[in-house]
Amino acid sequence: MEPIIMDEMKVALFDMHPDKAPGPDGMTPTFYQKFWSVVGSDVVAVPHFFNSNSIPQGLNDTNLVLIPKKKNPVGMGDLSPISRCNILYKVISKTLANRLKDILDHVIPPFQSAFIPRRIFKAKYYPNGSYVTASLGQNPSFVWHSLFEAQSLIKTGCRWCIVDGSSVSVLDQAWLPHSENPFITSDHPAFEGINVQQLMVTGSLPIRAKLLEKRVEVPIYCPFFQLAPETITHLLVDCAFAKQCWSLTTQEIKDVAGLHFADWFTSMLQAFPSTAMCNLAMTCWGIWRARNDLVWNNKEHVVAVVVSSTYAYFNQWKLANVHSQGNNSGVNGVIKEQWSVPNEDTIKINVDASVFTSPSFFGIGWIARDHSGTLLYVAAIRKQGRVESVCAEAMGLKEVLSWIKTQNFQKVVVESDCQTAINSLRSTSNMPSPLESAVDDETVSVG
């Protein structure tokens, strides 16, 4: 056994309630605690017991006190005996007990949980979960009731550290690396009753190499350029289409260097701040979505549109979640505009544009939703050339208005974040500027 040190003795002493009843020496813990600077060295001298296995005479003397269980005790059954030990003897016992706490789990079987207090609580109040998922239960003890009162406070800062994820539920447990909301907020039935490990199963995407392993007759080559077998690593990282998508993001992508996709993705998460995690995941999703459109709908996508529409989807999702939670406040007290539903029987179309200087092109996109917020249509267009952002916004409005003419909509509201472009469409005067050619044939009123 390692030698007993002074700090261990001090911890044992100061763990005692100051007003505990004294033993034969007449001393309470208060005396030793208050005058530790004076008597501490004498208390520390006691540990020679641990080396010699002998206790100084009188140190383990104990007073037995009979406490009445009722007002008029008659027999011994009406009395409860308690032992009053010397404080230094208690220090020795408590020091030993503190040493044993670290190994009790290894020497006491689980079915003898009465010897370990926290096992009692687990068996009674959360046998199939943890403290943070436990309920108050029926007829809770005073101690458990007190512990339960702190649960909500602990939950606010408690996070699971994921190793393999086998013991952490996807729902109802805080495991996401997010300071404000570490919980999965979804009512999708696929998340019910599964753990985090099941989300991290690799090789589950139905890429062509995996389908061929399952004897599904499909072409082996990647559908984008037909140059290499379609594996998950090739599709999402090595393919020329994927590399072009990653080049438009703000992340500097690491070389795969023979890694499996899961290992590569993990290394990326470790290399970038937590704020970049969502962008990494969404870019992978965007590439996979473009691949499926090509395979199943024979629809080719422009790289810039894939990236911009993917981030647009993600931003809309974040805004929708903020809106659904009734939180309209912005950062540092600045109010952020939130999307609002149109009137009944009205279609609302939001349009935006982005200008890319290298290479020279710009993108236009719009999204149409009804009064219930249901998504009706999404479009994205890439145009070659270098234009000012306001001109790109005006051309976006023009594209939307042209598209509206082909639809059977009765009431439509078009929203844009470019007031200059909107004013240009509303104006009846001639405009000697690049906006003139963008909006001169559209006279529909917008707002």
C-alpha positions in Angstrom: 0.0 0.0 0.0 1.2 3.5 -0.8 2.2 5.6 2.2 -0.6 7.8 3.7 0.1 11.4 3.0 -1.0 14.5 5.0 -3.6 15.6 2.4 -5.5 12.3 2.7 -5.8 12.7 6.5 -6.9 16.3 6.1 -9.6 15.4 3.5 -10.9 12.6 5.8 -11.1 15.0 8.8 -12.7 17.9 6.9 -15.3 15.6 5.4 -16.8 15.1 8.9 -19.6 17.2 10.1 -18.1 19.8 12.6 -20.8 19.1 15.3 -20.6 15.3 15.4 -21.0 14.0 19.0 -17.6 13.6 20.7 -16.1 10.2 21.7 -14.2 9.3 24.9 -11.6 12.0 24.2 -14.3 14.7 24.4 -13.2 16.3 21.2 -15.5 17.1 18.2 -14.3 17.5 14.6 -14.7 21.2 15.0 -11.7 21.4 17.3 -9.3 19.6 14.8 -10.7 21.5 11.8 -10.4 25.0 13.4 -7.0 24.4 14.9 -5.6 22.3 12.0 -2.6 24.6 11.6 -1.7 23.8 15.3 -2.6 20.1 15.7 -2.3 19.0 12.1 1.2 17.6 12.5 0.0 15.5 15.5 -2.9 14.1 13.5 -0.6 13.2 10.7 1.6 11.3 13.2 -1.3 8.8 13.6 -0.6 7.0 10.3 2.2 4.9 11.8 -0.7 2.5 12.4 -0.7 1.8 8.7 2.9 0.6 8.8 3.0 -1.1 12.3 -0.5 -2.5 12.3 -0.8 -1.4 15.9 -3.1 1.3 17.4 -2.0 3.5 20.2 -3.6 2.5 23.5 -7.0 4.1 24.0 -7.3 5.4 20.4 -10.0 2.9 19.5 -11.9 3.3 22.8 -15.6 3.7 22.1 -18.6 4.9 24.2 -21.8 3.0 23.6 -24.8 5.2 24.0 -28.4 3.9 24.2 -30.9 6.2 22.4 -34.6 5.7 23.3 -36.8 4.9 20.3 -39.9 6.1 22.2 -40.8 8.3 25.1 -41.1 5.6 27.7 -38.7 2.8 26.9 -39.3 -0.5 28.8 -36.9 -3.1 27.3 -33.7 -3.2 25.3 -35.8 -3.4 22.1 -36.9 0.2 22.8 -33.3 1.4 22.7 -31.0 2.0 19.8 -27.3 1.7 20.5 -24.8 4.0 18.8 -21.1 4.1 19.0 -19.1 7.3 19.8 -15.5 6.9 18.6 -12.5 9.1 19.1 -12.1 11.5 16.2 -8.6 10.3 15.4 -9.9 6.7 15.1 -12.5 8.1 12.7 -9.8 9.8 10.7 -8.0 6.4 10.2 -11.3 4.6 9.3 -12.3 7.3 6.8 -8.9 7.4 5.2 -9.1 3.7 4.6 -12.6 4.0 3.3 -11.6 6.7 0.8 -8.8 4.5 -0.5 -11.3 1.6 -1.0 -13.8 3.7 -2.9 -11.7 3.5 -6.1 -11.6 -0.3 -6.1 -15.0 -1.3 -4.6 -16.6 -1.7 -8.1 -14.0 -4.3 -8.9 -14.2 -6.4 -5.7 -18.0 -6.3 -4.9 -20.3 -8.1 -7.3 -23.2 -6.1 -8.9 -25.9 -8.1 -7.0 -24.4 -6.9 -3.7 -25.2 -3.3 -4.5 -26.2 -2.4 -0.9 -22.4 -2.0 -0.2 -22.1 0.8 -2.7 -24.6 3.7 -2.3 -24.8 4.8 -6.0 -25.7 1.3 -7.0 -28.7 1.5 -4.8 -29.9 4.6 -6.6 -29.3 3.1 -10.0 -31.1 -0.2 -9.2 -34.2 1.7 -7.8 -34.5 4.9 -9.9 -32.7 4.4 -13.2 -32.0 0.7 -13.8 -32.0 1.1 -17.6 -30.6 4.6 -17.9 -28.5 7.2 -16.2 -28.9 9.9 -13.6 -29.7 12.5 -16.2 -32.6 10.4 -17.6 -33.9 9.3 -14.3 -37.4 10.3 -12.9 -38.3 11.1 -9.3 -40.1 7.7 -9.0 -42.6 6.5 -6.4 -42.0 7.2 -2.7 -38.4 8.6 -3.3 -36.1 8.8 -0.3 -35.0 12.1 1.1 -31.5 11.7 -0.3 -32.7 10.8 -3.8 -35.2 13.7 -3.7 -32.3 16.0 -2.9 -30.1 14.6 -5.7 -33.0 14.8 -8.2 -33.4 18.5 -7.5 -30.0 19.1 -9.0 -30.7 17.1 -12.2 -32.0 20.0 -14.3 -29.0 22.1 -13.4 -26.6 19.3 -14.3 -28.3 18.7 -17.6 -27.6 22.2 -18.8 -23.9 21.6 -18.8 -23.6 17.9 -18.9 -22.5 16.3 -22.2 -21.8 12.7 -23.2 -18.4 12.1 -24.6 -18.9 9.6 -27.4 -16.5 6.7 -27.7 -18.4 4.0 -29.6 -21.8 5.4 -28.8 -23.3 2.1 -27.8 -24.7 3.3 -24.5 -26.0 6.7 -25.6 -29.5 7.1 -26.9 -29.9 9.3 -30.0 -32.9 11.0 -28.5 -33.3 12.5 -25.0 -29.6 12.5 -24.2 -27.1 15.4 -24.6 -24.4 14.2 -26.9 -24.2 16.8 -29.7 -21.2 19.2 -29.5 -23.4 22.3 -29.3 -23.4 24.8 -26.5 -27.1 25.8 -26.7 -28.9 22.6 -27.8 -27.0 19.3 -27.5 -30.1 17.2 -28.1 -31.4 15.7 -31.4 -34.8 17.5 -32.0 -36.7 15.2 -34.3 -39.9 13.2 -34.1 -38.9 10.9 -37.0 -39.7 7.3 -36.0 -36.3 6.1 -37.3 -34.6 7.6 -34.3 -36.8 5.9 -31.7 -35.0 3.3 -29.6 -31.6 3.5 -31.3 -28.2 4.5 -30.0 -25.5 6.8 -31.4 -23.4 3.8 -32.5 -26.1 2.8 -35.0 -25.8 6.3 -36.7 -22.1 5.7 -37.3 -22.3 2.4 -39.1 -20.0 2.7 -42.1 -20.7 1.3 -45.5 -24.4 1.8 -45.3 -24.8 4.1 -48.4 -26.0 2.2 -51.4 -23.0 3.1 -53.6 -22.3 0.9 -56.6 -19.4 -1.0 -55.1 -21.5 -1.9 -52.1 -24.4 -3.0 -54.2 -22.2 -5.3 -56.3 -21.0 -6.9 -53.1 -24.6 -7.8 -52.5 -24.9 -9.2 -56.0 -27.0 -6.3 -57.3 -26.3 -5.9 -61.0 -25.3 -2.2 -61.4 -22.4 -0.4 -63.3 -19.3 -0.2 -61.2 -18.0 3.2 -62.2 -18.8 6.5 -60.6 -21.7 8.1 -62.5 -20.1 11.6 -62.6 -17.2 10.9 -64.9 -17.1 7.1 -65.3 -13.4 7.0 -64.5 -13.1 5.0 -61.3 -15.2 2.5 -59.3 -17.8 4.2 -57.1 -16.8 3.8 -53.5 -17.9 6.1 -50.7 -14.4 7.6 -50.5 -14.2 8.2 -54.2 -17.7 9.6 -54.5 -17.5 12.1 -51.6 -13.8 13.0 -51.7 -11.7 11.8 -54.6 -14.1 12.3 -57.6 -13.4 15.4 -59.7 -17.0 16.6 -59.1 -16.6 16.2 -55.3 -13.3 18.1 -55.4 -14.9 21.0 -57.3 -17.6 21.1 -54.7 -15.1 21.1 -51.8 -13.1 23.8 -53.6 -16.1 26.2 -53.2 -16.4 25.7 -49.5 -14.4 27.5 -46.8 -12.7 24.3 -45.6 -9.3 23.2 -46.8 -9.8 19.5 -47.5 -7.2 17.0 -46.4 -5.9 14.3 -48.7 -7.5 10.9 -48.2 -4.2 9.2 -48.3 -5.6 5.7 -48.3 -8.0 6.3 -45.4 -11.5 4.9 -45.1 -14.1 7.6 -45.4 -15.1 7.4 -41.7 -11.4 7.9 -40.7 -11.0 10.8 -43.2 -14.2 12.5 -42.0 -13.2 12.1 -38.3 -9.8 13.7 -39.1 -11.6 16.6 -40.7 -13.8 17.1 -37.7 -10.7 17.1 -35.5 -8.9 19.6 -37.7 -11.7 22.2 -37.8 -13.7 24.1 -35.2 -17.2 22.8 -34.2 -18.8 25.5 -36.3 -17.5 23.8 -39.5 -18.9 20.4 -38.7 -22.3 21.2 -40.1 -20.8 22.5 -43.3 -18.7 19.3 -43.8 -21.8 17.1 -43.3 -24.0 19.3 -45.5 -21.4 19.3 -48.4 -21.3 15.5 -48.3 -25.1 15.4 -48.3 -25.2 17.8 -51.3 -22.8 15.7 -53.3 -24.8 12.6 -52.5 -28.0 14.3 -53.5 -26.5 15.5 -56.8 -25.3 11.9 -57.5 -28.8 10.5 -56.9 -30.4 13.1 -59.2 -27.9 12.1 -61.9 -28.5 8.3 -61.4 -32.3 8.3 -61.0 -33.4 11.4 -62.9 -30.6 11.8 -65.4 -30.2 15.4 -64.2 -26.8 16.9 -64.3 -25.9 19.6 -61.7 -23.6 22.6 -61.8 -21.1 22.5 -59.0 -21.8 26.0 -57.8 -25.5 25.4 -57.6 -25.0 22.2 -55.6 -22.9 24.0 -53.0 -25.1 27.2 -52.8 -28.4 25.2 -52.7 -27.0 22.9 -50.1 -26.1 25.8 -47.8 -29.4 27.5 -48.6 -31.3 24.3 -47.5 -29.3 24.3 -44.3 -29.8 28.0 -43.5 -33.6 27.6 -44.2 -33.6 24.6 -41.8 -31.9 26.7 -39.1 -34.3 29.6 -39.6 -37.3 27.2 -39.5 -36.1 25.7 -36.2 -35.5 29.2 -34.7 -39.0 30.2 -35.9 -40.7 27.1 -34.5 -39.1 27.7 -31.1 -40.5 31.2 -31.0 -37.1 32.8 -30.8 -37.0 35.9 -32.9 -34.2 37.6 -31.1 -30.8 37.9 -32.8 -27.2 38.0 -31.5 -26.3 40.8 -29.0 -29.9 42.1 -29.1 -30.0 42.7 -32.9 -33.3 41.5 -34.3 -33.1 39.1 -37.2 -35.7 39.0 -40.0 -37.5 35.6 -40.0 -39.5 34.1 -42.9 -43.3 34.5 -42.3 -46.1 32.6 -44.0 -48.2 34.3 -46.6 -51.9 34.8 -46.4 -54.1 31.8 -47.2 -54.3 30.8 -50.8 -51.2 32.8 -51.5 -47.8 31.5 -52.7 -44.6 33.2 -51.4 -41.5 33.0 -53.5 -38.1 34.0 -52.0 -35.3 34.7 -54.5 -31.6 35.4 -54.1 -28.5 35.6 -56.2 -24.7 35.0 -55.6 -21.8 36.3 -57.6 -18.6 34.3 -57.9 -15.5 36.1 -59.1 -13.3 33.1 -59.8 -14.4 31.7 -62.2 -16.6 34.4 -63.5 -20.2 33.3 -63.1 -23.2 34.0 -60.9 -26.0 31.9 -59.5 -29.8 32.5 -59.1 -32.1 30.5 -56.9 -35.6 30.7 -55.6 -38.0 28.7 -53.4 -41.8 28.7 -53.4 -43.9 27.8 -50.4 -47.6 28.0 -49.6 -49.5 29.5 -46.6 -48.7 26.4 -44.5 -45.0 26.6 -45.2 -45.0 23.6 -47.4 -42.2 23.5 -50.0 -43.7 23.6 -53.5 -40.7 24.3 -55.8 -36.9 24.9 -55.6 -34.8 26.1 -58.5 -31.2 27.1 -59.1 -29.6 28.5 -62.2 -25.9 29.1 -63.1 -25.1 31.9 -65.6 -21.7 32.7 -67.1 -20.3 36.2 -66.9 -19.2 38.9 -64.5 -21.9 41.2 -63.2 -22.5 43.4 -60.2 -24.4 41.7 -57.3 -27.4 44.1 -57.7 -27.6 43.2 -61.4 -27.6 39.5 -60.5 -30.4 40.1 -58.0 -32.4 41.9 -60.7 -31.9 39.1 -63.1 -33.0 36.7 -60.4 -36.2 38.6 -60.0 -36.7 38.6 -63.8 -36.2 34.8 -63.9 -38.7 34.3 -61.1 -41.3 36.5 -62.7 -40.9 34.7 -66.0 -41.3 31.4 -64.2 -44.5 32.6 -62.5 -46.1 33.3 -65.9 -45.8 29.6 -66.7 -47.6 28.6 -63.4 -51.2 28.5 -62.6 -50.8 30.6 -59.4 -53.7 33.0 -58.4 -51.9 35.0 -55.7 -48.2 35.4 -55.5 -45.8 37.3 -53.3 -42.2 37.6 -54.3 -39.6 38.5 -51.6 -36.0 39.7 -52.3 -33.3 41.1 -50.0 -32.2 43.6 -52.6 -34.2 46.8 -52.3 -32.4 48.4 -55.3 -33.5 45.6 -57.7 -37.1 45.8 -56.4 -37.2 49.5 -56.9 -35.8 49.1 -60.5 -38.7 46.7 -61.3 -41.2 49.1 -59.9 -39.8 52.1 -61.7 -41.4 53.3 -65.0 -38.4 55.5 -66.0 -35.7 54.6 -68.3 -32.6 53.4 -66.5 -29.2 54.0 -68.2 -27.5 51.2 -66.2 -26.8 47.4 -66.4 -30.2 47.0 -64.6 -32.1 48.2 -67.6 -31.3 45.2 -69.7 -32.1 42.9 -66.8 -35.6 44.2 -66.1 -36.8 46.1 -69.1 -39.3 43.5 -70.2 -40.9 42.8 -66.8 -43.6 45.0 -65.4 -45.1 42.7 -62.7 -45.4 44.3 -59.3 -43.2 42.8 -56.6 -42.6 43.5 -52.9 
